[in-house]
């Protein structure tokens, strides 16, 4: 059993460690030091597996190893740093999200997902708040392990978390949830808020309009739910897996199309003939050919946004003259351009009211079965795996 929190003296806990790129995750005993003066120590109840975790495991975003990943944590606060200024107390229930500085021009204008130091703050680190202590070390040989991924590294039973990675449900929502309820909410911290926010914050979809969603994973399906909530009249979902298209129909898609079709652009334009193509579109795949198909499917004054992360230095072919003459636009989107303290509590209340059926996306696994969960996600058998601690 993990030891009781002992703040700066550290404690021993369990973590899923990535030893090298392309390898399985290893459940190991590690020592975590902290929390520092402006951090909190949390005990995880559940962690969602996000596509970004899979990208990191594959090595497409290289960084030092061994590393503890995970950035969709649902947790309970166990210890608070002595100079921590936010309203947090031991026992509070929290959801974990991305980190940001809080003071750059993007953060001050409520666009924290575009924080000027986003890449630095959300990449793995192994320096404690004192600038010297290793945050995580292996109990076997005291070798350092990188953590603080997205300010949290929630692939661990206990984690030291950055202040702006915390959304306090006990304080913000006045909630005390059953453990099972809190577990189900873990994906809100990244995948769900990304898809939902892309619809309402980046595209600003309008009632009665049309939307095409390419990719029916957690992000794409969350976009479908946001579109339904916004009274979008035509919601077209494209995916390679028929079972996911069935889920999309259950969640509000009016039309579903297999991505293997060779006439996708013509099909979408036939569905949206009055606007000569779809008015809004989202790519959640990161596949360049899919993004180009999305752009070709846009109608007059159509607006498209990319959420899925393509390989480094990927290039896109767009007919600029078409974009100009038809008033089309193409955007990028990180984390749904959301303000987590505002959007996540809203999504929590939607879930608890039955308006956001996460249960249709989520499959639960024991944390020790993480590699099976990852395999099921890659094969399409599981849309959103959640690891239970």
C-alpha positions as CSV (number, residue, x, y, z in Angstrom):
1,X,0.0,0.0,0.0
2,X,1.2,3.6,-0.7
3,X,2.6,5.4,2.3
4,X,0.7,8.4,3.8
5,X,1.7,11.7,2.2
6,X,4.8,13.1,3.8
7,X,5.2,16.3,1.8
8,X,8.8,17.3,1.1
9,X,10.3,14.0,2.5
10,X,8.6,12.2,-0.3
11,X,6.5,9.1,-0.5
12,X,6.4,5.8,-2.3
13,X,3.6,5.1,-4.7
14,X,2.7,3.3,-8.0
15,X,3.2,4.7,-11.4
16,X,3.0,3.6,-15.1
17,X,6.5,4.3,-16.4
18,X,7.5,4.5,-20.1
19,X,11.0,3.3,-20.1
20,X,11.6,3.8,-23.9
21,X,9.6,4.8,-26.9
22,X,7.5,2.1,-28.5
23,X,7.6,0.0,-25.4
24,X,4.9,-1.2,-23.0
25,X,4.2,0.8,-19.9
26,X,5.6,-0.7,-16.7
27,X,3.8,-0.6,-13.3
28,X,6.6,0.4,-10.9
29,X,7.2,1.6,-7.4
30,X,8.5,5.2,-7.5
31,X,9.2,7.9,-5.0
32,X,7.5,11.3,-5.5
33,X,8.9,14.4,-3.7
34,X,6.7,17.3,-2.8
35,X,4.4,19.1,-3.0
36,X,6.5,22.3,-3.3
37,X,5.3,25.5,-1.8
38,X,2.9,26.3,-4.8
39,X,1.9,22.8,-5.7
40,X,-0.6,20.1,-4.4
41,X,-0.2,16.4,-4.0
42,X,-3.2,14.4,-5.3
43,X,-4.3,10.8,-5.1
44,X,-5.6,9.6,-8.5
45,X,-8.9,7.8,-8.7
46,X,-8.9,7.5,-12.5
47,X,-6.9,8.5,-15.5
48,X,-8.2,8.8,-19.1
49,X,-5.9,7.6,-21.9
50,X,-5.7,10.3,-24.6
51,X,-4.5,10.1,-28.2
52,X,-1.7,12.5,-27.2
53,X,-0.4,9.8,-24.8
54,X,-0.2,7.4,-27.6
55,X,1.6,9.8,-29.8
56,X,4.2,10.3,-27.0
57,X,4.6,6.6,-26.5
58,X,5.2,6.1,-30.2
59,X,8.1,8.6,-30.1
60,X,6.6,11.2,-32.5
61,X,7.1,13.9,-29.8
62,X,10.5,13.0,-28.4
63,X,11.6,13.9,-24.9
64,X,13.8,12.3,-22.2
65,X,12.9,8.9,-20.8
66,X,11.9,7.2,-18.5
67,X,8.7,9.2,-18.2
68,X,5.3,9.1,-16.5
69,X,2.7,10.3,-18.9
70,X,-1.1,10.9,-18.4
71,X,-3.0,14.1,-18.5
72,X,-6.7,13.3,-17.9
73,X,-6.7,12.8,-14.1
74,X,-9.6,12.6,-11.7
75,X,-8.2,12.9,-8.2
76,X,-8.5,13.8,-4.5
77,X,-6.2,16.4,-2.9
78,X,-4.0,14.9,-0.2
79,X,-1.6,17.7,0.6
80,X,-1.2,21.4,-0.2
81,X,2.0,23.4,-0.5
82,X,2.4,26.0,2.3
83,X,2.2,29.0,-0.2
84,X,-0.5,27.6,-2.5
85,X,-2.8,30.5,-3.1
86,X,-5.9,28.8,-4.7
87,X,-8.8,27.5,-2.7
88,X,-7.8,23.9,-2.2
89,X,-7.9,21.7,0.8
90,X,-7.1,18.0,1.5
91,X,-10.1,16.0,0.6
92,X,-11.2,18.2,-2.3
93,X,-12.2,16.4,-5.5
94,X,-10.5,17.7,-8.6
95,X,-10.1,17.2,-12.3
96,X,-6.7,17.8,-13.9
97,X,-6.1,19.6,-17.1
98,X,-3.3,21.3,-19.0
99,X,-0.8,23.8,-17.4
100,X,-0.4,27.5,-18.3
101,X,1.4,30.5,-16.8
102,X,-1.7,32.7,-16.1
103,X,0.0,36.0,-16.9
104,X,1.0,36.1,-20.6
105,X,-1.2,38.0,-23.0
106,X,-2.9,34.8,-24.1
107,X,-3.7,33.7,-20.6
108,X,-4.9,37.2,-19.5
109,X,-7.3,37.3,-22.5
110,X,-8.8,33.9,-21.6
111,X,-6.9,31.8,-24.2
112,X,-4.7,29.8,-21.8
113,X,-4.4,27.0,-24.4
114,X,-2.2,29.3,-26.3
115,X,-0.1,30.2,-23.3
116,X,3.3,31.6,-24.5
117,X,5.1,28.9,-22.4
118,X,2.6,26.1,-23.2
119,X,5.2,23.7,-24.7
120,X,7.6,24.1,-21.8
121,X,5.0,23.9,-19.1
122,X,3.3,20.8,-20.5
123,X,6.4,18.8,-21.5
124,X,7.8,16.3,-19.0
125,X,10.1,17.7,-16.3
126,X,12.0,16.2,-13.5
127,X,13.0,19.2,-11.4
128,X,11.1,19.9,-8.2
129,X,9.9,23.3,-7.2
130,X,13.2,24.0,-5.4
131,X,15.0,23.7,-8.8
132,X,17.3,20.9,-7.5
133,X,15.3,17.9,-6.2
134,X,14.3,15.2,-8.6
135,X,10.5,15.1,-8.6
136,X,10.3,11.3,-9.3
137,X,12.8,8.6,-8.7
138,X,12.8,4.8,-9.0
139,X,12.8,3.0,-5.7
140,X,15.0,0.2,-7.2
141,X,18.1,2.4,-7.8
142,X,17.0,6.1,-7.1
143,X,17.4,6.9,-10.8
144,X,15.4,9.9,-11.9
145,X,12.0,9.5,-13.8
146,X,10.5,12.4,-15.7
147,X,7.1,13.6,-14.7
148,X,4.9,16.7,-14.5
149,X,3.5,15.9,-18.0
150,X,0.8,18.6,-18.6
151,X,1.5,19.7,-15.1
152,X,0.3,16.4,-13.6
153,X,1.6,13.0,-15.0
154,X,-1.6,11.3,-13.9
155,X,-0.4,7.8,-14.9
156,X,0.4,7.5,-11.2
157,X,-1.5,6.8,-8.0
158,X,-0.1,10.0,-6.5
159,X,1.2,13.0,-8.4
160,X,2.5,16.5,-7.7
161,X,0.3,18.9,-9.7
162,X,0.8,22.5,-10.9
163,X,-1.8,25.0,-9.7
164,X,-3.3,25.9,-13.1
165,X,-3.7,22.2,-13.9
166,X,-6.4,21.9,-11.1
167,X,-10.1,22.3,-11.5
168,X,-11.6,22.0,-8.0
169,X,-15.0,20.4,-8.2
170,X,-15.6,20.7,-4.5
171,X,-15.1,24.5,-4.6
172,X,-16.2,25.4,-8.1
173,X,-19.3,23.2,-8.3
174,X,-20.1,22.5,-4.6
175,X,-20.0,18.8,-5.3
176,X,-19.1,15.7,-3.3
177,X,-19.2,12.9,-5.8
178,X,-19.3,9.1,-5.3
179,X,-16.0,7.6,-6.4
180,X,-17.6,6.0,-9.4
181,X,-19.0,9.4,-10.6
182,X,-15.6,11.1,-10.2
183,X,-13.9,8.3,-12.2
184,X,-16.2,8.7,-15.2
185,X,-15.4,12.5,-15.4
186,X,-11.6,12.0,-16.0
187,X,-11.7,12.6,-19.8
188,X,-13.1,16.1,-19.3
189,X,-9.6,17.5,-18.7
190,X,-8.5,17.1,-22.3
191,X,-10.3,15.0,-24.9
192,X,-13.8,16.1,-24.1
193,X,-13.1,19.8,-23.5
194,X,-11.1,19.8,-26.8
195,X,-13.9,18.5,-29.0
196,X,-16.6,20.5,-27.2
197,X,-14.6,23.7,-27.1
198,X,-13.6,23.5,-30.7
199,X,-17.3,23.7,-31.6
200,X,-18.3,26.5,-29.2
201,X,-15.1,28.5,-28.8
202,X,-13.2,28.1,-32.1
203,X,-15.9,27.6,-34.7
204,X,-18.7,29.4,-33.0
205,X,-21.3,27.2,-34.8
206,X,-24.7,28.6,-35.3
207,X,-28.2,27.1,-34.8
208,X,-29.6,25.5,-37.9
209,X,-26.1,25.2,-39.6
210,X,-24.2,22.2,-40.8
211,X,-21.1,20.6,-39.3
212,X,-18.8,17.7,-40.6
213,X,-16.7,15.9,-38.0
214,X,-13.8,13.8,-39.3
215,X,-12.8,11.2,-36.7
216,X,-15.2,9.7,-34.2
217,X,-13.0,9.2,-31.2
218,X,-13.5,11.0,-27.9
219,X,-12.7,14.4,-29.4
220,X,-15.0,14.0,-32.4
221,X,-17.9,12.5,-30.4
222,X,-17.6,15.4,-27.9
223,X,-17.9,17.8,-30.8
224,X,-21.0,16.0,-31.9
225,X,-22.5,16.5,-28.5
226,X,-21.6,20.1,-28.5
227,X,-23.1,20.6,-31.9
228,X,-26.4,18.9,-30.8
229,X,-26.5,21.2,-27.8
230,X,-26.0,24.2,-30.1
231,X,-28.9,23.0,-32.3
232,X,-26.8,22.4,-35.4
233,X,-29.3,21.0,-38.0
234,X,-27.0,18.8,-40.0
235,X,-24.2,16.8,-38.2
236,X,-22.1,14.6,-40.5
237,X,-19.6,12.2,-39.0
238,X,-16.9,10.4,-40.9
239,X,-14.8,7.5,-39.5
240,X,-13.2,4.3,-40.6
241,X,-14.9,2.2,-37.9
242,X,-18.6,1.4,-38.3
243,X,-19.1,0.8,-34.6
244,X,-18.0,4.3,-33.9
245,X,-20.4,5.7,-36.5
246,X,-23.2,3.9,-34.7
247,X,-22.2,5.6,-31.4
248,X,-22.1,8.9,-33.3
249,X,-25.7,8.4,-34.4
250,X,-26.8,7.7,-30.9
251,X,-25.1,10.9,-29.7
252,X,-26.8,13.1,-32.4
253,X,-25.2,12.7,-35.8
254,X,-27.7,13.1,-38.6
255,X,-25.5,11.5,-41.2
256,X,-22.6,9.1,-41.0
257,X,-20.1,8.2,-43.7
258,X,-17.3,5.6,-43.9
259,X,-14.0,7.2,-44.4
260,X,-13.0,4.6,-46.9
261,X,-15.5,6.0,-49.5
262,X,-13.9,7.5,-52.6
263,X,-16.7,10.0,-53.0
264,X,-16.7,11.6,-49.6
265,X,-16.5,15.2,-50.9
266,X,-19.4,14.6,-53.3
267,X,-21.5,12.9,-50.6
268,X,-21.0,15.8,-48.1
269,X,-21.8,18.4,-50.7
270,X,-24.9,16.4,-51.7
271,X,-26.1,16.5,-48.1
272,X,-25.4,20.3,-47.8
273,X,-26.4,21.4,-51.3
274,X,-27.9,24.7,-50.3
275,X,-24.6,26.0,-49.0
276,X,-22.5,24.2,-51.7
277,X,-20.8,22.3,-48.9
278,X,-20.6,22.1,-45.2
279,X,-20.6,25.4,-43.2
280,X,-18.4,24.1,-40.4
281,X,-15.9,21.2,-40.1
282,X,-13.6,19.6,-37.6
283,X,-10.7,17.3,-38.2
284,X,-9.8,15.1,-35.2
285,X,-7.6,12.7,-37.0
286,X,-4.4,14.6,-37.8
287,X,-4.2,12.8,-41.1
288,X,-3.2,15.2,-43.9
289,X,-5.3,13.6,-46.6
290,X,-8.3,13.7,-44.3
291,X,-7.7,17.4,-43.6
292,X,-7.5,18.1,-47.4
293,X,-10.8,16.3,-47.8
294,X,-12.3,18.4,-45.1
295,X,-11.2,21.6,-46.9
296,X,-12.6,20.4,-50.2
297,X,-15.9,19.7,-48.4
298,X,-16.4,23.2,-47.2
299,X,-19.1,25.4,-48.6
300,X,-19.4,29.1,-49.2
301,X,-17.9,31.0,-46.2
302,X,-17.1,27.6,-44.7
303,X,-14.9,27.4,-41.6
304,X,-12.7,24.5,-40.7
305,X,-10.6,23.7,-37.7
306,X,-7.9,21.1,-37.1
307,X,-7.6,19.4,-33.7
308,X,-5.8,16.2,-34.5
309,X,-2.0,16.5,-34.4
310,X,-0.3,15.5,-37.6
311,X,3.4,14.3,-37.8
312,X,6.0,17.0,-37.4
313,X,6.5,19.4,-40.4
314,X,3.3,18.0,-42.1
315,X,2.3,20.2,-45.1
316,X,-1.2,20.8,-46.4
317,X,-2.3,21.4,-50.0
318,X,-5.1,24.0,-50.1
319,X,-6.4,25.7,-53.2
320,X,-5.9,29.3,-52.0
321,X,-8.0,30.8,-54.8
322,X,-11.0,28.7,-53.7
323,X,-10.5,29.9,-50.1
324,X,-10.4,33.5,-51.2
325,X,-13.3,33.4,-53.7
326,X,-15.6,31.5,-51.4
327,X,-14.6,33.2,-48.2
328,X,-13.4,30.0,-46.5
329,X,-11.1,29.9,-43.4
330,X,-8.9,27.3,-41.7
331,X,-7.9,27.3,-38.1
332,X,-5.9,25.4,-35.6
333,X,-7.2,24.5,-32.1
334,X,-5.5,23.4,-28.9
335,X,-7.6,22.1,-25.9
336,X,-10.8,23.6,-27.4
337,X,-9.4,27.1,-26.7
338,X,-11.1,26.6,-23.3
339,X,-10.8,28.3,-20.0
340,X,-10.8,25.1,-17.9
341,X,-12.2,26.6,-14.7
342,X,-15.2,27.7,-16.7
343,X,-15.8,25.0,-19.3
344,X,-15.0,21.9,-17.2
345,X,-17.5,22.7,-14.4
346,X,-20.1,23.3,-17.0
347,X,-19.4,19.9,-18.6
348,X,-19.5,18.2,-15.2
349,X,-23.0,19.6,-14.6
350,X,-24.1,18.5,-18.1
351,X,-22.8,15.0,-17.4
352,X,-24.5,14.7,-14.0
353,X,-27.7,16.0,-15.6
354,X,-27.6,13.2,-18.2
355,X,-27.0,15.7,-21.1
356,X,-23.5,14.5,-21.9
357,X,-23.5,10.6,-21.9
358,X,-19.9,9.8,-21.3
359,X,-20.8,6.2,-20.6
360,X,-21.2,5.6,-24.4
361,X,-17.5,6.5,-24.9
362,X,-15.8,5.1,-21.8
363,X,-14.4,1.7,-21.1
364,X,-12.8,1.1,-17.6
365,X,-9.7,-0.9,-17.0
366,X,-7.6,-1.5,-13.9
367,X,-4.4,0.6,-13.9
368,X,-2.4,-2.6,-14.1
369,X,-4.1,-3.5,-17.4
370,X,-2.9,-0.3,-19.0
371,X,-1.2,-2.0,-22.0
372,X,-4.4,-3.9,-22.9
373,X,-6.3,-0.6,-22.7
374,X,-3.8,1.1,-25.0
375,X,-4.1,-1.9,-27.4
376,X,-7.9,-1.7,-27.4
377,X,-7.7,2.1,-28.1
378,X,-5.4,1.6,-31.0
379,X,-7.5,-1.1,-32.5
380,X,-10.7,0.9,-32.1
381,X,-12.3,-1.5,-29.7
382,X,-12.3,1.2,-27.0
383,X,-13.1,4.8,-27.7
384,X,-11.9,6.2,-24.4
385,X,-10.2,3.9,-21.9
386,X,-10.1,5.0,-18.3
387,X,-7.6,3.5,-15.9
388,X,-8.9,3.0,-12.4
389,X,-6.5,3.3,-9.4
